[in-house]
C-alpha cells in the first residue's frame, strides 16, 4: 500500500475541489496503476482462446 500525504484545495464554499500530492508520491501512484493495468491486460490475454 502506498502511503500518501494529500493536501486538499477547497473552493469558496469550503468544498474539496482538488488534491495536491508530492511529485514522488504521484509518480509512485502512477507506476502502481501502470502495473495494475498490465496485470489486467495479461489476465485478459491469458483467458482469450
PDB file of N, CA, C and O in Angstrom:
ATOM      1  N   UNK A   1       0.838  -1.178   0.000  1.00  0.00           N
ATOM      2  CA  UNK A   1       0.000   0.000   0.000  1.00  0.00           C
ATOM      3  C   UNK A   1       0.883   1.242   0.000  1.00  0.00           C
ATOM      4  O   UNK A   1       1.903   1.298   0.687  1.00  0.00           O
ATOM      5  N   UNK A   2       0.478   2.221  -0.772  1.00  0.00           N
ATOM      6  CA  UNK A   2       1.248   3.449  -0.882  1.00  0.00           C
ATOM      7  C   UNK A   2       0.761   4.436   0.183  1.00  0.00           C
ATOM      8  O   UNK A   2      -0.438   4.685   0.315  1.00  0.00           O
ATOM      9  N   UNK A   3       1.688   4.975   0.917  1.00  0.00           N
ATOM     10  CA  UNK A   3       1.349   5.996   1.899  1.00  0.00           C
ATOM     11  C   UNK A   3       1.325   7.345   1.193  1.00  0.00           C
ATOM     12  O   UNK A   3       2.328   7.779   0.628  1.00  0.00           O
ATOM     13  N   UNK A   4       0.167   8.006   1.230  1.00  0.00           N
ATOM     14  CA  UNK A   4       0.013   9.288   0.564  1.00  0.00           C
ATOM     15  C   UNK A   4      -0.191  10.399   1.586  1.00  0.00           C
ATOM     16  O   UNK A   4      -0.741  10.182   2.666  1.00  0.00           O
ATOM     17  N   UNK A   5       0.257  11.571   1.224  1.00  0.00           N
ATOM     18  CA  UNK A   5       0.102  12.755   2.061  1.00  0.00           C
ATOM     19  C   UNK A   5      -0.602  13.843   1.252  1.00  0.00           C
ATOM     20  O   UNK A   5       0.024  14.822   0.846  1.00  0.00           O
ATOM     21  N   UNK A   6      -1.916  13.669   1.017  1.00  0.00           N
ATOM     22  CA  UNK A   6      -2.634  14.633   0.190  1.00  0.00           C
ATOM     23  C   UNK A   6      -2.878  15.945   0.924  1.00  0.00           C
ATOM     24  O   UNK A   6      -3.008  15.987   2.148  1.00  0.00           O
ATOM     25  N   UNK A   7      -2.934  16.996   0.148  1.00  0.00           N
ATOM     26  CA  UNK A   7      -3.368  18.304   0.631  1.00  0.00           C
ATOM     27  C   UNK A   7      -4.567  18.680  -0.224  1.00  0.00           C
ATOM     28  O   UNK A   7      -4.539  18.536  -1.446  1.00  0.00           O
ATOM     29  N   UNK A   8      -5.604  19.154   0.415  1.00  0.00           N
ATOM     30  CA  UNK A   8      -6.836  19.450  -0.294  1.00  0.00           C
ATOM     31  C   UNK A   8      -6.975  20.944  -0.544  1.00  0.00           C
ATOM     32  O   UNK A   8      -6.651  21.772   0.308  1.00  0.00           O
ATOM     33  N   UNK A   9      -7.461  21.261  -1.726  1.00  0.00           N
ATOM     34  CA  UNK A   9      -7.793  22.630  -2.087  1.00  0.00           C
ATOM     35  C   UNK A   9      -9.308  22.727  -1.977  1.00  0.00           C
ATOM     36  O   UNK A   9     -10.033  21.874  -2.489  1.00  0.00           O
ATOM     37  N   UNK A  10      -9.773  23.758  -1.314  1.00  0.00           N
ATOM     38  CA  UNK A  10     -11.214  23.923  -1.167  1.00  0.00           C
ATOM     39  C   UNK A  10     -11.676  25.144  -1.948  1.00  0.00           C
ATOM     40  O   UNK A  10     -10.931  26.107  -2.126  1.00  0.00           O
ATOM     41  N   UNK A  11     -12.922  25.084  -2.411  1.00  0.00           N
ATOM     42  CA  UNK A  11     -13.486  26.212  -3.147  1.00  0.00           C
ATOM     43  C   UNK A  11     -14.059  27.243  -2.179  1.00  0.00           C
ATOM     44  O   UNK A  11     -13.920  27.120  -0.962  1.00  0.00           O
ATOM     45  N   UNK A  12     -14.702  28.256  -2.741  1.00  0.00           N
ATOM     46  CA  UNK A  12     -15.238  29.337  -1.911  1.00  0.00           C
ATOM     47  C   UNK A  12     -16.349  28.880  -0.976  1.00  0.00           C
ATOM     48  O   UNK A  12     -16.689  29.583  -0.025  1.00  0.00           O
ATOM     49  N   UNK A  13     -16.927  27.689  -1.245  1.00  0.00           N
ATOM     50  CA  UNK A  13     -17.972  27.127  -0.380  1.00  0.00           C
ATOM     51  C   UNK A  13     -17.414  26.162   0.657  1.00  0.00           C
ATOM     52  O   UNK A  13     -18.166  25.558   1.422  1.00  0.00           O
ATOM     53  N   UNK A  14     -16.097  26.022   0.678  1.00  0.00           N
ATOM     54  CA  UNK A  14     -15.471  25.103   1.626  1.00  0.00           C
ATOM     55  C   UNK A  14     -15.496  23.652   1.194  1.00  0.00           C
ATOM     56  O   UNK A  14     -15.168  22.764   1.981  1.00  0.00           O
ATOM     57  N   UNK A  15     -15.889  23.395  -0.069  1.00  0.00           N
ATOM     58  CA  UNK A  15     -15.935  22.032  -0.596  1.00  0.00           C
ATOM     59  C   UNK A  15     -14.586  21.670  -1.208  1.00  0.00           C
ATOM     60  O   UNK A  15     -13.971  22.481  -1.902  1.00  0.00           O
ATOM     61  N   UNK A  16     -14.131  20.446  -0.947  1.00  0.00           N
ATOM     62  CA  UNK A  16     -12.883  19.994  -1.546  1.00  0.00           C
ATOM     63  C   UNK A  16     -13.045  19.975  -3.064  1.00  0.00           C
ATOM     64  O   UNK A  16     -14.014  19.423  -3.583  1.00  0.00           O
ATOM     65  N   UNK A  17     -12.100  20.576  -3.764  1.00  0.00           N
ATOM     66  CA  UNK A  17     -12.194  20.634  -5.220  1.00  0.00           C
ATOM     67  C   UNK A  17     -10.980  20.055  -5.929  1.00  0.00           C
ATOM     68  O   UNK A  17     -11.065  19.688  -7.101  1.00  0.00           O
ATOM     69  N   UNK A  18      -9.865  19.970  -5.242  1.00  0.00           N
ATOM     70  CA  UNK A  18      -8.641  19.443  -5.840  1.00  0.00           C
ATOM     71  C   UNK A  18      -7.793  18.776  -4.761  1.00  0.00           C
ATOM     72  O   UNK A  18      -7.954  19.026  -3.566  1.00  0.00           O
ATOM     73  N   UNK A  19      -6.886  17.919  -5.225  1.00  0.00           N
ATOM     74  CA  UNK A  19      -5.957  17.251  -4.325  1.00  0.00           C
ATOM     75  C   UNK A  19      -4.542  17.494  -4.813  1.00  0.00           C
ATOM     76  O   UNK A  19      -4.258  17.370  -6.005  1.00  0.00           O
ATOM     77  N   UNK A  20      -3.673  17.832  -3.911  1.00  0.00           N
ATOM     78  CA  UNK A  20      -2.256  18.013  -4.237  1.00  0.00           C
ATOM     79  C   UNK A  20      -1.467  16.897  -3.575  1.00  0.00           C
ATOM     80  O   UNK A  20      -1.689  16.559  -2.413  1.00  0.00           O
ATOM     81  N   UNK A  21      -0.532  16.325  -4.345  1.00  0.00           N
ATOM     82  CA  UNK A  21       0.357  15.279  -3.826  1.00  0.00           C
ATOM     83  C   UNK A  21       1.794  15.665  -4.134  1.00  0.00           C
ATOM     84  O   UNK A  21       2.067  16.309  -5.147  1.00  0.00           O
ATOM     85  N   UNK A  22       2.709  15.272  -3.263  1.00  0.00           N
ATOM     86  CA  UNK A  22       4.119  15.443  -3.622  1.00  0.00           C
ATOM     87  C   UNK A  22       4.414  14.655  -4.908  1.00  0.00           C
ATOM     88  O   UNK A  22       3.824  13.601  -5.146  1.00  0.00           O
ATOM     89  N   UNK A  23       5.313  15.167  -5.715  1.00  0.00           N
ATOM     90  CA  UNK A  23       5.618  14.550  -7.005  1.00  0.00           C
ATOM     91  C   UNK A  23       6.043  13.093  -6.844  1.00  0.00           C
ATOM     92  O   UNK A  23       5.607  12.242  -7.619  1.00  0.00           O
ATOM     93  N   UNK A  24       6.860  12.795  -5.884  1.00  0.00           N
ATOM     94  CA  UNK A  24       7.328  11.405  -5.692  1.00  0.00           C
ATOM     95  C   UNK A  24       6.156  10.472  -5.411  1.00  0.00           C
ATOM     96  O   UNK A  24       6.126   9.350  -5.916  1.00  0.00           O
ATOM     97  N   UNK A  25       5.200  10.917  -4.617  1.00  0.00           N
ATOM     98  CA  UNK A  25       4.025  10.089  -4.336  1.00  0.00           C
ATOM     99  C   UNK A  25       3.169   9.925  -5.577  1.00  0.00           C
ATOM    100  O   UNK A  25       2.653   8.837  -5.830  1.00  0.00           O
ATOM    101  N   UNK A  26       3.010  10.986  -6.358  1.00  0.00           N
ATOM    102  CA  UNK A  26       2.251  10.916  -7.613  1.00  0.00           C
ATOM    103  C   UNK A  26       2.894   9.912  -8.566  1.00  0.00           C
ATOM    104  O   UNK A  26       2.199   9.095  -9.171  1.00  0.00           O
ATOM    105  N   UNK A  27       4.207   9.971  -8.700  1.00  0.00           N
ATOM    106  CA  UNK A  27       4.914   9.045  -9.600  1.00  0.00           C
ATOM    107  C   UNK A  27       4.764   7.606  -9.130  1.00  0.00           C
ATOM    108  O   UNK A  27       4.557   6.710  -9.949  1.00  0.00           O
ATOM    109  N   UNK A  28       4.864   7.369  -7.828  1.00  0.00           N
ATOM    110  CA  UNK A  28       4.660   6.013  -7.301  1.00  0.00           C
ATOM    111  C   UNK A  28       3.245   5.536  -7.587  1.00  0.00           C
ATOM    112  O   UNK A  28       3.045   4.383  -7.969  1.00  0.00           O
ATOM    113  N   UNK A  29       2.273   6.403  -7.408  1.00  0.00           N
ATOM    114  CA  UNK A  29       0.880   6.054  -7.677  1.00  0.00           C
ATOM    115  C   UNK A  29       0.681   5.711  -9.152  1.00  0.00           C
ATOM    116  O   UNK A  29       0.004   4.732  -9.468  1.00  0.00           O
ATOM    117  N   UNK A  30       1.254   6.496 -10.053  1.00  0.00           N
ATOM    118  CA  UNK A  30       1.138   6.224 -11.483  1.00  0.00           C
ATOM    119  C   UNK A  30       1.820   4.902 -11.848  1.00  0.00           C
ATOM    120  O   UNK A  30       1.298   4.148 -12.669  1.00  0.00           O
ATOM    121  N   UNK A  31       2.966   4.618 -11.256  1.00  0.00           N
ATOM    122  CA  UNK A  31       3.651   3.349 -11.512  1.00  0.00           C
ATOM    123  C   UNK A  31       2.813   2.167 -11.045  1.00  0.00           C
ATOM    124  O   UNK A  31       2.733   1.150 -11.733  1.00  0.00           O
ATOM    125  N   UNK A  32       2.191   2.296  -9.883  1.00  0.00           N
ATOM    126  CA  UNK A  32       1.322   1.227  -9.380  1.00  0.00           C
ATOM    127  C   UNK A  32       0.130   1.019 -10.309  1.00  0.00           C
ATOM    128  O   UNK A  32      -0.258  -0.118 -10.577  1.00  0.00           O
ATOM    129  N   UNK A  33      -0.445   2.102 -10.797  1.00  0.00           N
ATOM    130  CA  UNK A  33      -1.581   1.975 -11.712  1.00  0.00           C
ATOM    131  C   UNK A  33      -1.157   1.317 -13.023  1.00  0.00           C
ATOM    132  O   UNK A  33      -1.895   0.494 -13.565  1.00  0.00           O
ATOM    133  N   UNK A  34       0.014   1.666 -13.536  1.00  0.00           N
ATOM    134  CA  UNK A  34       0.523   1.018 -14.747  1.00  0.00           C
ATOM    135  C   UNK A  34       0.659  -0.484 -14.535  1.00  0.00           C
ATOM    136  O   UNK A  34       0.307  -1.280 -15.406  1.00  0.00           O
ATOM    137  N   UNK A  35       1.167  -0.854 -13.385  1.00  0.00           N
ATOM    138  CA  UNK A  35       1.339  -2.283 -13.086  1.00  0.00           C
ATOM    139  C   UNK A  35      -0.014  -2.993 -13.021  1.00  0.00           C
ATOM    140  O   UNK A  35      -0.155  -4.111 -13.516  1.00  0.00           O
ATOM    141  N   UNK A  36      -0.990  -2.356 -12.420  1.00  0.00           N
ATOM    142  CA  UNK A  36      -2.333  -2.947 -12.351  1.00  0.00           C
ATOM    143  C   UNK A  36      -2.914  -3.125 -13.748  1.00  0.00           C
ATOM    144  O   UNK A  36      -3.489  -4.170 -14.050  1.00  0.00           O
ATOM    145  N   UNK A  37      -2.768  -2.111 -14.606  1.00  0.00           N
ATOM    146  CA  UNK A  37      -3.264  -2.224 -15.975  1.00  0.00           C
ATOM    147  C   UNK A  37      -2.562  -3.360 -16.719  1.00  0.00           C
ATOM    148  O   UNK A  37      -3.201  -4.097 -17.469  1.00  0.00           O
ATOM    149  N   UNK A  38      -1.260  -3.504 -16.516  1.00  0.00           N
ATOM    150  CA  UNK A  38      -0.515  -4.597 -17.159  1.00  0.00           C
ATOM    151  C   UNK A  38      -1.023  -5.954 -16.689  1.00  0.00           C
ATOM    152  O   UNK A  38      -1.177  -6.874 -17.493  1.00  0.00           O
ATOM    153  N   UNK A  39      -1.282  -6.081 -15.401  1.00  0.00           N
ATOM    154  CA  UNK A  39      -1.791  -7.345 -14.866  1.00  0.00           C
ATOM    155  C   UNK A  39      -3.166  -7.653 -15.451  1.00  0.00           C
ATOM    156  O   UNK A  39      -3.443  -8.792 -15.826  1.00  0.00           O
ATOM    157  N   UNK A  40      -4.017  -6.649 -15.529  1.00  0.00           N
ATOM    158  CA  UNK A  40      -5.349  -6.864 -16.114  1.00  0.00           C
ATOM    159  C   UNK A  40      -5.245  -7.266 -17.578  1.00  0.00           C
ATOM    160  O   UNK A  40      -5.948  -8.175 -18.020  1.00  0.00           O
ATOM    161  N   UNK A  41      -4.375  -6.599 -18.338  1.00  0.00           N
ATOM    162  CA  UNK A  41      -4.200  -6.938 -19.752  1.00  0.00           C
ATOM    163  C   UNK A  41      -3.686  -8.367 -19.893  1.00  0.00           C
ATOM    164  O   UNK A  41      -4.128  -9.096 -20.781  1.00  0.00           O
ATOM    165  N   UNK A  42      -2.763  -8.773 -19.032  1.00  0.00           N
ATOM    166  CA  UNK A  42      -2.243 -10.138 -19.049  1.00  0.00           C
ATOM    167  C   UNK A  42      -3.359 -11.137 -18.767  1.00  0.00           C
ATOM    168  O   UNK A  42      -3.479 -12.153 -19.452  1.00  0.00           O
ATOM    169  N   UNK A  43      -4.177 -10.843 -17.753  1.00  0.00           N
ATOM    170  CA  UNK A  43      -5.281 -11.747 -17.411  1.00  0.00           C
ATOM    171  C   UNK A  43      -6.266 -11.879 -18.569  1.00  0.00           C
ATOM    172  O   UNK A  43      -6.747 -12.978 -18.848  1.00  0.00           O
ATOM    173  N   UNK A  44      -6.570 -10.778 -19.244  1.00  0.00           N
ATOM    174  CA  UNK A  44      -7.483 -10.829 -20.387  1.00  0.00           C
ATOM    175  C   UNK A  44      -6.863 -11.648 -21.510  1.00  0.00           C
ATOM    176  O   UNK A  44      -7.538 -12.493 -22.098  1.00  0.00           O
ATOM    177  N   UNK A  45      -5.600 -11.414 -21.817  1.00  0.00           N
ATOM    178  CA  UNK A  45      -4.931 -12.151 -22.887  1.00  0.00           C
ATOM    179  C   UNK A  45      -4.839 -13.645 -22.551  1.00  0.00           C
ATOM    180  O   UNK A  45      -5.003 -14.499 -23.422  1.00  0.00           O
ATOM    181  N   UNK A  46      -4.585 -13.935 -21.313  1.00  0.00           N
ATOM    182  CA  UNK A  46      -4.459 -15.334 -20.881  1.00  0.00           C
ATOM    183  C   UNK A  46      -5.790 -16.070 -20.993  1.00  0.00           C
ATOM    184  O   UNK A  46      -5.807 -17.264 -21.291  1.00  0.00           O
ATOM    185  N   UNK A  47      -6.904 -15.379 -20.760  1.00  0.00           N
ATOM    186  CA  UNK A  47      -8.203 -16.034 -20.805  1.00  0.00           C
ATOM    187  C   UNK A  47      -8.762 -16.121 -22.220  1.00  0.00           C
ATOM    188  O   UNK A  47      -9.736 -16.837 -22.451  1.00  0.00           O
ATOM    189  N   UNK A  48      -8.164 -15.403 -23.173  1.00  0.00           N
ATOM    190  CA  UNK A  48      -8.646 -15.471 -24.554  1.00  0.00           C
ATOM    191  C   UNK A  48      -8.222 -16.777 -25.201  1.00  0.00           C
ATOM    192  O   UNK A  48      -7.159 -17.317 -24.894  1.00  0.00           O
ATOM    193  N   UNK A  49      -9.067 -17.286 -26.105  1.00  0.00           N
ATOM    194  CA  UNK A  49      -8.695 -18.566 -26.779  1.00  0.00           C
ATOM    195  C   UNK A  49      -7.483 -18.417 -27.684  1.00  0.00           C
ATOM    196  O   UNK A  49      -7.056 -19.388 -28.309  1.00  0.00           O
TER     197      UNK A  49
END
